[in-house]
Amino acid sequence: MVWIREIWLKFCVNDALGLGFNHNHFFTLGSFPFELGRGIALGSAFAVSQRFLGFFSDTTIDQYAYGFKLSGEFFTNVLNYDLYGAILENRSGSFTNTTLKIRGQEFGHRLDQERGPGKVNFIVAGRLRWQAIKNGTCSLQVEPYILYNRAPEQILEFPADSKAQLGTVGVAGEFVSGNWEGGLDTAFNFGQQEIKGWDRNKVEFENRSIPLIAVPDSTVVIVNSRVVTQDPNVVAKPPKAFFDPNSTAGKQAQEIINTTGQDASQNGKLIGTVAGTQLFNDLNRFRNPHNNKFQGWMFVGDLAYWIKKPTLRVAATFGYASGDEDPNQNLDDPNSVLFDGNFKGFIGLQELYSGIRVQSAFFLGGAGRIPRPLTVPNPDEGLAELPSLVSGFSNLMFIGSSVNWFPKTARAIGVRPNILFYWQAHATKKFDITTGQSSATEFARNFYGTEVNSFIDVELLKDLKFFTVWSVFVPGGHFKDIRGTPLSKDQLKILDNVDVTGIDNDKLPLLGSDIAYTVNVGLEYRY
């Protein structure tokens, strides 16, 4: 098996087209890295290695996105530009893809179910790089940028049940002045996510128990998942309506089910009666369309001073990324109708930021990151009870410092200890493991915890480096307040199981609050 991480073709546009420009312009086509600013608004992590928590590597990206870049200079060594475009996902590459029937549950598309053309997830971006100052001891580089991402098919509950258009504008900069150096990156989201109106009802198999001489037996039947035969406003778990298109009554029932008005106002309503059997929409059959406007923002900056150049440097950093609850979950009543709203959490694309002058090895480091759950929604039969998870540069505030020591020895050695403190930007609710629900009134503390780490590099031979990265993470009050939160459906089942032993369940494999330790040791050969 051959795996290509990056491959590209680059040529000079001036020479190829015979243009007499004063400055060269280049065109690049293929798979190659491209980032805006520090790679937070847009990074290069199109495909990454398997996400093991605590595993750190500078090369976790398995593949860069395929795209193009037009680049060049306006003024030599002063002002240059990049125009970039990439395809992240193409669902229109074949007749099979465009005719796939995935829209049957979307409002108004029961008889028009094909995907259709033009379902391409792409990015276009542009940036300027302005060398504002450059002399013997000082330099200042400024990078304004903008990007647009169109994702016509996203998964909220079902394939292609939502779409998004995300825009981001930002500016980054780096400076050096004598022994001082530093940089920053800030960006703002705009655009919106469109949630499509959706009929959650589908035909599915169901096991039903049949009492036979006091011995439980079962049979498999075909039912409508969100249509029931008793009033769901009165009966807690009413039986689901059979799917029986071969009988006259079954055909009549299915005709009523398929032609009823598609709107959340019809949830829980009687929609018809066939052969003495009443048909009701379940309480959450229909989900109305709504939009979420993107209003997130982020800032990160650092400052460093060389105590003894180039041997000893100290640095400090600060970062903030806005956060918010999942706009597509009603935490109090999962059956209620969602309306247009604003999502204030920052959204980055293909981001793997772990720091520049102060670096994280655990909380933000590499591909494996701590999952940070938002508030757990109240339970509802048939709808997700799991919290939305955040693991990237969102809903986060941190400060940190570092010391970089590069002793003058025969072998190149680098020692870089760091300490960082993390908080969440948007408060979320406490979680009660005894009830399996979030608190209705109490918020979890915002302090995530403290990370201490160190990066150690030793050059053994030319191009061969030994490295070790260790870290210790001490959870703060936040993880203590949400201890026991289930992060997956398997964990949710464990939490729902009845404990018949009477033993305390603190050791369940759920989100914990213990101190974490990681060590990475390896050899790196570059060629």
N, C-alpha and C positions, 0 to 999 in steps of 0.2 A: 504494500500500500504506500503510495506517495502522497504526502501532505505538504501543500505549499502555503507557507505563512504569508509571504509577500512576493509579488512579481509585478514588474511594471515596465512600460516603454516610455521613454522621455525623449523629446526632440525639440529643437529650436524652431519656433514658428517662423521667425524671420527668414531662416535658411530654406525651410520647406516651401514657403509661399513666395519667396523672393521679395520680401518686404524691406523697405529701406528705413526702418525705424532706427532712432538713435540708441535705443536701449533694447536688449534682448528680451524676448518673451518665450516662455516654454510651455509645452503641453505634455502632461503626464497622464497615462492611461493604464489602469490595472489595479492591483491590490497593494496598497501602500498606507503608511500611517499619516494621519492628519488630525490636528487638534486645534481648538480655539482657546486662546489664553493658556490656562494651566490644565486644560483637558477636563474641566468640570461641566461647562455648558455643552461641550462636544468633545468627547475623547475618541481614542482609537480602538477601544475594546469591543470590536464587532463580534468576535467569538473568543471566549476565554477558557482556560483550563478548568477542570472540575473544581468546584468551590468547597475546599476543605477548610473548616474554621481553624485559624491559627497558622495555616501554611502561607508563607510569604516568599515571593519570587519577583524579581524585576521583570521577568519575561512570562507573565501569566497569559498574555494574549496569544491565542493559537492562530488567529487569522485576522487580517485587516479587511475592511469592506472594499468591494470593487467599485471603483469610481474614476473620476477624471479631475484634473486640476490644471487651470490656466494661471500661470504666474509670470511675474516680470517686475520691472522697475519703471517708476516714473522719473525718479531722480537718483543717480548713482550713489549707492551707499547711504541714501537718506530716506527715500520713500519707495516701498515696494508693495505688491498686492498679491493675493491668492483668491481665485474663484474656484469653488469646490462643489462637486456633486457626486452622490453615491446612491446606489440602490441597495436598500437593506432587505427588502423582501419583494418578490415578484409573484403575484398570484394570477397573472395574465399571460403566462408564457406558453400556454398550450390550450387547445380546444377543450381538453378535459377540465382544466382549471376554470375556464370562463363559463362552462355549462354546468358546473357542479351545483347541485340544488341545496343551497345552504340558507336561503332566505324565506323558507316556507313559514317560519314562525314570526317573521317581521310583519308589523302592521301593514296591511294592504298588499301583501305579496304571497298570499296563499296559492294563487294560480300563476304566479310569476316568480318562481323560486330560484332561477339561475343566478349565479354570481354576477355575471356580466363582465365587460372589459374594463381596463383602466385601474385595476386594483393593485397598484404598485406603491410600496412604502419607500419613499425617497427623501433625501436630504439635499438641500442646496445651501451653501454658506459662502460668506465672503469676509475678508479681513484686510486691513491695511497695517503695515509695520513702518512706523515713523521713528527714525533715529534722530530724536530732537536734539540731543547733546552728545558729542563724542570728542574728547580730548585726552590728554595724557593721564589724568587722574579721575575724570568724571565721565559718565555716560548715562543717558536716559533713553529708553525705548518705550514707545506707546503703541498699543495694539487695539484699536477699536474693531469690533466684529459684529456680525449678524448671521442668524441661521433661520431656516424654515424647514420643518419636517411635516410631511403629509403621510399619515398612517390611516388608510381607508378601511382597514379591517383590524379591530382590536377585540380582545375577548374580555368581557366583563363577567357574564354568566355563561354565555354561549358563543360559539365561533361567529365572528363578524357581527356582533350585536352592538357595536359602537365604533366610532371613528374619531380621529383627532387631527387637528392642525395646530402645531406648536411653533411659536416664534420666540426667539431669544435675541436680545441685544445686550452687548456688554463691552467692557474695556479692561484690558490688562496692561501691566507695565512693569518694567524692571529698571533699577538704577544702581549705579556704583559711584561712590564718592570717597576717595581715599580708602580708609579701612572700613568704611560703612558700605553696606549693600542691602538691598531689599526688593520687594515686589508686591504686587496685589493683583486681584482679579475680582471683578464684580459683574453681575449679570441680572437681567430681569426677563421673566417669561410673559408672553402674551399669547392670544389664540384661545381655542376652546375645544372641549371634547363633546361630541354629540352622541347621546345615548338613544338608541333607536327604541321605538315602541315595540314591545315583544309579547307574544303569547307563549307562556311557559308550558302550556299543555303539549304533551307528546304521547305517542303510543308506546307502551313499554310492557315488559313481562312483569308479573307479580306472583309470588307464592302465596297461596291462601290455604289456611288450615281447615280441614273438614273432620268433625268428630265422628268416628266410626267405632262404636262399641267401646267408648271411653278411651280409645287409643288414638292419639293425634296422628292424622295423616295430612298430606298436603297435595295440592295440584297447582299447576302453572296455568295462569290465565293471562289474557291480554287486556289491558285497561287503558283508560285515559288518565294521565298522571295528575291533571288539575281540574277534572270534572268529577263530581261526587253525586251520590244518590240520596243524601240526606242534607239538611240545612247545616252548613259548616258554622253558622253563627250560633247554633244551639248544640250540635254534637261535636265533641272534641276531635275525634278521628273518624269521620264518616267514610263509608266504603266508596271506592272509586268506581266510576261507570265502566262497564265492559265495552270493549271494542269488538263488535260482531258484525262486520259488513256483509255477511252471507245471509242473514235473516232480514225479514221485512222490518221488524221493530229496530234491529240494529242499524239498518241503513237510515231509518228515520231519525234515530238518536244521533248518529254521526253527522247527519245533515244539519241538525240543530246546533251541535257542538261547533261545526266548522263555519257556520254562517252567523253566529251570534256577534253582536257589536264588540269591536275590539277597543276597549277602554277600561282603565282601572276602576271607573265608577261601576262597572258590571261585576266586580269581584264580590263573591258571596251571594250573588243574586240567582233567583230561579230563572232558568232560561227555557224550560219546556217540560212537557210530560209525554211519555211514550209508553203505551200499554200499562198504565197505572204507575209507572216508575218516574219519579221526579228527577230532573237534572239540574244541578246547581254548579255554578262556577266556584272553584275553591277560592279561599280568601286572598290568595296571591297569584291567581292565574295570569292577570295582565299587568304589565309594567309600562307605564306611560313614558313617552319620549321626554327628555329634558337635556339641557346643556349645562356644562360647567366651564366657566371662564378661568383661564390660567392667570394667576396673579402672584406667582412666587418670585423670590429674589434671593441672591446670595452674595456674600463678600468673604474674601479670604486675603490675608496679607501676612507678611513676615519681615523681620528686620534682623540683620546680623552685623557683628563687629569682629574684625580680626584683631585679637589681642597681640598675636605674633604671626605675621603673614610669612609663609603659608602654612604654619604649623598648628595654630590654635585659634578657634573661632567659637563665639557664643552667639546664640540666636533665640528669638522669641517669635511666636505666631498667634494670630487670632483668626477665628473663622465663624461665620454665621450663615445658616441656610434656613429659610422660613419653612414652617411646617403647618399641617392641617390634618383634620380627620378625613377619612375616605368619604368623598362627596356622594358616593353611590351606595352608601349604607346608612339607613336610618337606625341609629343606635337604640332608640327607645321603642320603636314599633316597626319591625321589618316589613310588615304588611302595608304600611302607609305609603301614600303617593309621594314621590320625590319631585321637587320643583327645580327650576333653573337656579344655579348658585355659582359661587366663586370658590375656586380651589387655590388656597394661598401657599401651599407647599411648593418649594422649588423643584423643578424637573430638569435633570441633566440627562444627556444621551451618551451611552457607551462610556460611562465615567468610571475610572478606577483611581481617583485621586487619593493619595496617602500622605501628601506633604512634600515640600521642597527643602527648605532649610531646617524645618523641624518635621520629623517623619514618624508616622504611625506604623507599627508592625502587626497590630492585632485588631483594634476597633475599626480602623479605616483601611488597614493594609491589605494589599493584594486582592485576590478574587474571593477569598473566604472572609466574611464579615459577620459580626454579631447581628442576628435578626432583632429588630426593634419593633415590637407589635404596637399598633394603635389600640384604641379602646375596643374591647370585645363587645359585639352587639348582643342585645337580649335574644334569648333563644326563640326560635320559631320553627314549627314543624315543616320540614321540606326546604328551608332556605339555609344558606351558609351561616354557621355560628362562629366561624373563625375570624380573628381580627386580621385586618390588612397589615402587611409587614413593610417596614422601611429598613433598608440596609445601606443605602448610598448617601450622597451628600444632600440630605434633606432632613428637615426637622432636627436641626443640630446646631449647637454652639460649643466652641472649644477654645481653650488657650493652652499654650505649651511653650517649652523652652528646650534647648539642646546645647551640647558642647561637642565640637568636632576637633579631634586631635589627630594630626598626621605627623608622627615623629620622623625625624631624619635618620633613617637606617638604610642598610644595604638593600633590604627588601621594602617595597612600598606597603605601608601598614596604615589602616584607617580605623579609628574607634569613634563611634558616634552614638553616645547615650542620649535618650530623649525622655521627657516626661510631659504628659498631656492630661488635661481635665476636661470632661465632656458633660454637657447638659442637653436636654431636649428643649427645643424652641417653643413648641406648642404643647400645653399640658394635656395629658390623657388620664383616664380614670383608673383607680385602683382595681385590682382583680382579687376576688375572694375564691380561693380554691375549694372551700367547703360547699359553696353554692354553684360554682362553675360560672359565675357571672361577674361583670364589672359592677363597682359600686355606683349607685344612682347619684350620690352627692359628693363623695370624696375623690379628690384628684391624687394621683401618684406624685411623689416628689420628682423634681426635674433633674436631679443630679444622676447622670448615668454611671460615672465612676472615674477611676484614675488608671492610666496606663503608664508603665515604666518599661522601656525597652532599650536595646543597644544593638547596633550593627557593627560587626567587626570583619574587616577584610584584610587578607594577607596575600601578597603576590608571591607564589611559589616559584613559578617560572614565567618566562615571557608568554603572555596571553593566557596563563593558567592561574586562577585565583581561588583561594580557600575563603569561605565565608561562613559566618554563623550569625544568626538573628534570634535573639531571645526576647521574651516579653512577659510581663506580669500585669494582669488586669484585676483591679480590686473593685467589684461592683459597688455602686452607691445606693442611695435610698430608693431610686426609681426601680431597680431590678428587685429589690426586697419587697416593694409594694405591688409588683405584678408577678411575683413568683408563682409558678404553677400555670401560667397562661399556656393553653395548647397552641402549637404552631402548625399542626397538620391534622388531617382527618383521623389518622391513626392515633395521634395523641388525644384527640377529642374523644375517641372511643374509650381509651383508658380512663379518662376523667369521668366518663359517664358510667363506667362499670360500678356495680355495687360492691363495696368492700365487706365481705362476710367474715373476715378474720378479726376485725376490730383493731388492726394494727394501723398506726399512724401512717398516712400516705405521703410523707415528706419526700420519699425517695422515688416517687413516680418520675418517669423520664420526660418531664415537662421543662419549661423554662425555669432555670434555677437562679441562684444568687451567690454561688460559691466563687472563690478566687480562682482565676484561670491562669495557667502557666503554659507557655509554648517555647519550643526550641527548634530551630531549623539549622541544619549543618549540611554543607555541600561543597562541591567543586564546580567552578565555572570556567569553561574554555571557550574563548572567542577566536574565530577564524574568518 
